Amino acid sequence: MSIPKVVDGLMDYFSGAVSRIFGLSDDAYPSTGLQPFSGNIYDKKHDKKHFER
């Protein structure tokens, strides 16, 4: 390969990296916000029975 082709390849490589780092985001994540609680509430009485001997 000739030197100009190598330099051109390096410039393309680094310019692509710089554009990915500093460019606009292309993520397609859904917007998040307040989510309803759908779990179980901690019950201290129930937990205590489990550890008694």
Backbone atoms as SQL, in Angstrom:
CREATE TABLE atoms (id INTEGER PRIMARY KEY, chain TEXT, resi INTEGER, resn TEXT, atom TEXT, x REAL, y REAL, z REAL);
INSERT INTO atoms VALUES
  (1, 'A', 1, 'MET', 'N', 0.844, -1.182, 0.000),
  (2, 'A', 1, 'MET', 'CA', 0.000, 0.000, 0.000),
  (3, 'A', 1, 'MET', 'C', 0.888, 1.244, 0.000),
  (4, 'A', 2, 'SER', 'N', 0.395, 2.259, -0.644),
  (5, 'A', 2, 'SER', 'CA', 1.151, 3.501, -0.669),
  (6, 'A', 2, 'SER', 'C', 0.826, 4.340, 0.567),
  (7, 'A', 3, 'ILE', 'N', 1.685, 5.247, 0.882),
  (8, 'A', 3, 'ILE', 'CA', 1.540, 6.092, 2.077),
  (9, 'A', 3, 'ILE', 'C', 0.247, 6.908, 2.040),
  (10, 'A', 4, 'PRO', 'N', -0.144, 7.512, 0.923),
  (11, 'A', 4, 'PRO', 'CA', -1.408, 8.273, 0.920),
  (12, 'A', 4, 'PRO', 'C', -2.628, 7.406, 1.227),
  (13, 'A', 5, 'LYS', 'N', -2.638, 6.160, 0.782),
  (14, 'A', 5, 'LYS', 'CA', -3.766, 5.274, 1.070),
  (15, 'A', 5, 'LYS', 'C', -3.813, 4.929, 2.569),
  (16, 'A', 6, 'VAL', 'N', -2.651, 4.719, 3.166),
  (17, 'A', 6, 'VAL', 'CA', -2.578, 4.419, 4.595),
  (18, 'A', 6, 'VAL', 'C', -3.060, 5.616, 5.407),
  (19, 'A', 7, 'VAL', 'N', -2.602, 6.806, 5.040),
  (20, 'A', 7, 'VAL', 'CA', -3.008, 8.021, 5.742),
  (21, 'A', 7, 'VAL', 'C', -4.512, 8.238, 5.575),
  (22, 'A', 8, 'ASP', 'N', -5.028, 8.004, 4.374),
  (23, 'A', 8, 'ASP', 'CA', -6.462, 8.154, 4.122),
  (24, 'A', 8, 'ASP', 'C', -7.271, 7.163, 4.960),
  (25, 'A', 9, 'GLY', 'N', -6.789, 5.936, 5.062),
  (26, 'A', 9, 'GLY', 'CA', -7.471, 4.930, 5.879),
  (27, 'A', 9, 'GLY', 'C', -7.477, 5.300, 7.353),
  (28, 'A', 10, 'LEU', 'N', -6.346, 5.817, 7.843),
  (29, 'A', 10, 'LEU', 'CA', -6.272, 6.242, 9.247),
  (30, 'A', 10, 'LEU', 'C', -7.203, 7.423, 9.521),
  (31, 'A', 11, 'MET', 'N', -7.262, 8.361, 8.594),
  (32, 'A', 11, 'MET', 'CA', -8.146, 9.517, 8.767),
  (33, 'A', 11, 'MET', 'C', -9.610, 9.072, 8.783),
  (34, 'A', 12, 'ASP', 'N', -9.989, 8.146, 7.920),
  (35, 'A', 12, 'ASP', 'CA', -11.362, 7.624, 7.923),
  (36, 'A', 12, 'ASP', 'C', -11.667, 6.914, 9.233),
  (37, 'A', 13, 'TYR', 'N', -10.704, 6.135, 9.708),
  (38, 'A', 13, 'TYR', 'CA', -10.885, 5.388, 10.952),
  (39, 'A', 13, 'TYR', 'C', -11.117, 6.333, 12.133),
  (40, 'A', 14, 'PHE', 'N', -10.255, 7.327, 12.285),
  (41, 'A', 14, 'PHE', 'CA', -10.355, 8.247, 13.417),
  (42, 'A', 14, 'PHE', 'C', -11.540, 9.198, 13.282),
  (43, 'A', 15, 'SER', 'N', -11.855, 9.623, 12.072),
  (44, 'A', 15, 'SER', 'CA', -13.013, 10.510, 11.915),
  (45, 'A', 15, 'SER', 'C', -14.308, 9.757, 12.213),
  (46, 'A', 16, 'GLY', 'N', -14.367, 8.486, 11.883),
  (47, 'A', 16, 'GLY', 'CA', -15.549, 7.681, 12.225),
  (48, 'A', 16, 'GLY', 'C', -15.700, 7.523, 13.728),
  (49, 'A', 17, 'ALA', 'N', -14.588, 7.314, 14.417),
  (50, 'A', 17, 'ALA', 'CA', -14.633, 7.184, 15.878),
  (51, 'A', 17, 'ALA', 'C', -15.050, 8.494, 16.533),
  (52, 'A', 18, 'VAL', 'N', -14.503, 9.599, 16.055),
  (53, 'A', 18, 'VAL', 'CA', -14.844, 10.907, 16.624),
  (54, 'A', 18, 'VAL', 'C', -16.316, 11.220, 16.377),
  (55, 'A', 19, 'SER', 'N', -16.817, 10.896, 15.211),
  (56, 'A', 19, 'SER', 'CA', -18.228, 11.173, 14.924),
  (57, 'A', 19, 'SER', 'C', -19.158, 10.299, 15.771),
  (58, 'A', 20, 'ARG', 'N', -18.748, 9.083, 16.098),
  (59, 'A', 20, 'ARG', 'CA', -19.578, 8.240, 16.973),
  (60, 'A', 20, 'ARG', 'C', -19.563, 8.735, 18.405),
  (61, 'A', 21, 'ILE', 'N', -18.422, 9.230, 18.856),
  (62, 'A', 21, 'ILE', 'CA', -18.315, 9.705, 20.239),
  (63, 'A', 21, 'ILE', 'C', -19.073, 11.007, 20.426),
  (64, 'A', 22, 'PHE', 'N', -18.887, 11.961, 19.521),
  (65, 'A', 22, 'PHE', 'CA', -19.441, 13.291, 19.702),
  (66, 'A', 22, 'PHE', 'C', -20.702, 13.544, 18.885),
  (67, 'A', 23, 'GLY', 'N', -21.166, 12.568, 18.131),
  (68, 'A', 23, 'GLY', 'CA', -22.352, 12.742, 17.302),
  (69, 'A', 23, 'GLY', 'C', -23.630, 12.589, 18.105),
  (70, 'A', 24, 'LEU', 'N', -24.749, 12.779, 17.427),
  (71, 'A', 24, 'LEU', 'CA', -26.047, 12.614, 18.075),
  (72, 'A', 24, 'LEU', 'C', -26.280, 11.152, 18.436),
  (73, 'A', 25, 'SER', 'N', -27.061, 10.947, 19.461),
  (74, 'A', 25, 'SER', 'CA', -27.354, 9.602, 19.923),
  (75, 'A', 25, 'SER', 'C', -28.322, 8.920, 18.962),
  (76, 'A', 26, 'ASP', 'N', -28.050, 7.667, 18.640),
  (77, 'A', 26, 'ASP', 'CA', -28.953, 6.909, 17.782),
  (78, 'A', 26, 'ASP', 'C', -29.608, 5.758, 18.541),
  (79, 'A', 27, 'ASP', 'N', -29.624, 5.870, 19.868),
  (80, 'A', 27, 'ASP', 'CA', -30.254, 4.842, 20.687),
  (81, 'A', 27, 'ASP', 'C', -31.766, 4.916, 20.536),
  (82, 'A', 28, 'ALA', 'N', -32.414, 3.781, 20.566),
  (83, 'A', 28, 'ALA', 'CA', -33.863, 3.721, 20.422),
  (84, 'A', 28, 'ALA', 'C', -34.490, 3.175, 21.702),
  (85, 'A', 29, 'TYR', 'N', -34.008, 3.656, 22.855),
  (86, 'A', 29, 'TYR', 'CA', -34.555, 3.195, 24.117),
  (87, 'A', 29, 'TYR', 'C', -35.920, 3.845, 24.355),
  (88, 'A', 30, 'PRO', 'N', -36.862, 3.120, 24.975),
  (89, 'A', 30, 'PRO', 'CA', -38.151, 3.745, 25.274),
  (90, 'A', 30, 'PRO', 'C', -38.000, 4.768, 26.395),
  (91, 'A', 31, 'SER', 'N', -38.850, 5.764, 26.394),
  (92, 'A', 31, 'SER', 'CA', -38.785, 6.760, 27.457),
  (93, 'A', 31, 'SER', 'C', -39.234, 6.118, 28.764),
  (94, 'A', 32, 'THR', 'N', -38.553, 6.476, 29.829),
  (95, 'A', 32, 'THR', 'CA', -38.893, 5.908, 31.127),
  (96, 'A', 32, 'THR', 'C', -39.479, 6.997, 32.004),
  (97, 'A', 33, 'GLY', 'N', -40.188, 6.589, 32.993),
  (98, 'A', 33, 'GLY', 'CA', -40.792, 7.527, 33.912),
  (99, 'A', 33, 'GLY', 'C', -41.223, 6.779, 35.155),
  (100, 'A', 34, 'LEU', 'N', -42.220, 7.295, 35.808),
  (101, 'A', 34, 'LEU', 'CA', -42.746, 6.665, 37.005),
  (102, 'A', 34, 'LEU', 'C', -43.388, 5.334, 36.636),
  (103, 'A', 35, 'GLN', 'N', -42.951, 4.263, 37.280),
  (104, 'A', 35, 'GLN', 'CA', -43.479, 2.943, 37.000),
  (105, 'A', 35, 'GLN', 'C', -44.300, 2.466, 38.201),
  (106, 'A', 36, 'PRO', 'N', -45.423, 1.822, 37.973),
  (107, 'A', 36, 'PRO', 'CA', -46.217, 1.324, 39.096),
  (108, 'A', 36, 'PRO', 'C', -45.490, 0.196, 39.818),
  (109, 'A', 37, 'PHE', 'N', -45.677, 0.126, 41.119),
  (110, 'A', 37, 'PHE', 'CA', -45.045, -0.918, 41.924),
  (111, 'A', 37, 'PHE', 'C', -45.812, -2.210, 41.732),
  (112, 'A', 38, 'SER', 'N', -45.115, -3.281, 41.417),
  (113, 'A', 38, 'SER', 'CA', -45.791, -4.563, 41.195),
  (114, 'A', 38, 'SER', 'C', -45.101, -5.692, 41.958),
  (115, 'A', 39, 'GLY', 'N', -44.507, -5.370, 43.096),
  (116, 'A', 39, 'GLY', 'CA', -43.801, -6.388, 43.865),
  (117, 'A', 39, 'GLY', 'C', -44.505, -6.684, 45.172),
  (118, 'A', 40, 'ASN', 'N', -43.848, -7.430, 46.011),
  (119, 'A', 40, 'ASN', 'CA', -44.398, -7.772, 47.326),
  (120, 'A', 40, 'ASN', 'C', -43.790, -6.839, 48.368),
  (121, 'A', 41, 'ILE', 'N', -44.611, -6.416, 49.302),
  (122, 'A', 41, 'ILE', 'CA', -44.160, -5.550, 50.390),
  (123, 'A', 41, 'ILE', 'C', -43.464, -6.418, 51.426),
  (124, 'A', 42, 'TYR', 'N', -42.348, -5.940, 51.962),
  (125, 'A', 42, 'TYR', 'CA', -41.584, -6.671, 52.960),
  (126, 'A', 42, 'TYR', 'C', -42.403, -6.813, 54.229),
  (127, 'A', 43, 'ASP', 'N', -42.541, -8.037, 54.708),
  (128, 'A', 43, 'ASP', 'CA', -43.286, -8.311, 55.929),
  (129, 'A', 43, 'ASP', 'C', -42.299, -8.806, 56.979),
  (130, 'A', 44, 'LYS', 'N', -42.042, -7.977, 57.984),
  (131, 'A', 44, 'LYS', 'CA', -41.049, -8.309, 58.999),
  (132, 'A', 44, 'LYS', 'C', -41.475, -9.535, 59.814),
  (133, 'A', 45, 'LYS', 'N', -42.754, -9.689, 60.071),
  (134, 'A', 45, 'LYS', 'CA', -43.235, -10.847, 60.841),
  (135, 'A', 45, 'LYS', 'C', -42.972, -12.151, 60.090),
  (136, 'A', 46, 'HIS', 'N', -43.223, -12.152, 58.821),
  (137, 'A', 46, 'HIS', 'CA', -43.003, -13.349, 58.020),
  (138, 'A', 46, 'HIS', 'C', -41.519, -13.712, 57.969),
  (139, 'A', 47, 'ASP', 'N', -40.659, -12.717, 57.855),
  (140, 'A', 47, 'ASP', 'CA', -39.225, -12.945, 57.784),
  (141, 'A', 47, 'ASP', 'C', -38.693, -13.473, 59.116),
  (142, 'A', 48, 'LYS', 'N', -39.240, -13.005, 60.224),
  (143, 'A', 48, 'LYS', 'CA', -38.779, -13.430, 61.536),
  (144, 'A', 48, 'LYS', 'C', -39.090, -14.909, 61.769),
  (145, 'A', 49, 'LYS', 'N', -40.233, -15.383, 61.313),
  (146, 'A', 49, 'LYS', 'CA', -40.580, -16.792, 61.483),
  (147, 'A', 49, 'LYS', 'C', -39.605, -17.699, 60.728),
  (148, 'A', 50, 'HIS', 'N', -39.120, -17.231, 59.624),
  (149, 'A', 50, 'HIS', 'CA', -38.222, -18.035, 58.813),
  (150, 'A', 50, 'HIS', 'C', -36.886, -18.277, 59.543),
  (151, 'A', 51, 'PHE', 'N', -36.419, -17.304, 60.323),
  (152, 'A', 51, 'PHE', 'CA', -35.115, -17.416, 60.949),
  (153, 'A', 51, 'PHE', 'C', -35.165, -17.940, 62.382),
  (154, 'A', 52, 'GLU', 'N', -36.361, -18.149, 62.943),
  (155, 'A', 52, 'GLU', 'CA', -36.426, -18.686, 64.316),
  (156, 'A', 52, 'GLU', 'C', -36.026, -20.147, 64.332),
  (157, 'A', 53, 'ARG', 'N', -35.443, -20.558, 65.433),
  (158, 'A', 53, 'ARG', 'CA', -35.035, -21.962, 65.563),
  (159, 'A', 53, 'ARG', 'C', -35.794, -22.627, 66.640);
